[in-house]
Structure formats: structure tokens, C-alpha cells
Amino acid sequence: MLRTEERQRLARERREEREKQHAAKETQILEKERKAKLQYEKQLEERQRKLKEMKQKEEQRRAAVEEKRKQKIEEEKERYEAVLHRTLERSQRLETRQKRWSWGGSVTPDSEGKTASKRSPSTANLKQAEAAVSKGLSSSPAALLNASDRARRSQLSPLDSGIISRLLAPTQASLARSKSAATLA
């Protein structure tokens, strides 16, 4: 009987020992699972943080690119407007220059917005040449033409002078005819 009790006690102790070992193993397993879960959550948070940072950087890059594109469009618009403005100014200067040297005189707006016609220098030179013809101050048509050309060219730039001489060519011929008609009469 003593041996049976001894056996039972030893069996009970072994069982308790196994249960303790089993409980310790389960505790270790649970601890490992808890640590693994914490590690996984940390990695997940880190991944999400990195994704968020990448997204913010991408948004900043896109915003910078968009800002740069808008700035470039604005610069191109300003450049286009400047070119357009210069072109309009040139065409107005050319138009004014053409009006200034046309036979009708230049047309300039006054303070009230009305237009007043002025006599151009070419018209004044023509009047002087006609006066010289009618008074008979010059004996030859060539001398008269050269004098009026010299007076006109001294006041004008080379470009304007060329334009004026082309415009006056028929008038000079008619002056020569009228002078010869006057001398004949």
C-alpha cells in the first residue's frame, strides 16, 4: 500500500510538473505571439507613416510643378502681351509716319478727342517750290528740283527721305511740265 501511495504521489508530482511545463510553454507561446503582434503593428504603423510621407512629398512636388507651370504660363502671357504691345506701337508709329508724310497731312487727336488736320512738311516744301516756280526765281527745272530735294532731305531721316522722294516723283514731273508751260506762255 505504501508503494501504491508512493506511486500515486510520484505520478501526481510528474503530472503537476508536466502541467507546469505545459503552462510555461503556453505562456512562452502567448508571449511570442504578443511580441509578434506588436512587431507587426509597429511595422504596419511604420509602413503607413512612410506612405503618408511619400504622399505628402508627392503632393508637394505636384503643387510645385503646378505652381511652376502657372508661373511659366503667366510669363508667356506677359511676354505675349509685351510683344503685342510693341507690335501695336510699331504699327501706330508707322501709321503716324505714313499719315505725316501723306499728301493729306497728318491727323492727330486733340484734347477733346476730335481730329485736326495739319499740313505736312512735304506739302510746305511743295508750296515753296510752287512759289519759286511762279515767281521765276530759278531758270532751270533741274535746279528747282534739286533745291527742293536738298531742303527736304535735310529735315528727314534716310528712310523717310526715300519714301518722300518716291511719293513726290510724279509731282516733280508735273512741276517741271507746269514750269515749262509757264515759260512758254
Disulfide bonds with the S-S distance in Angstrom:
none
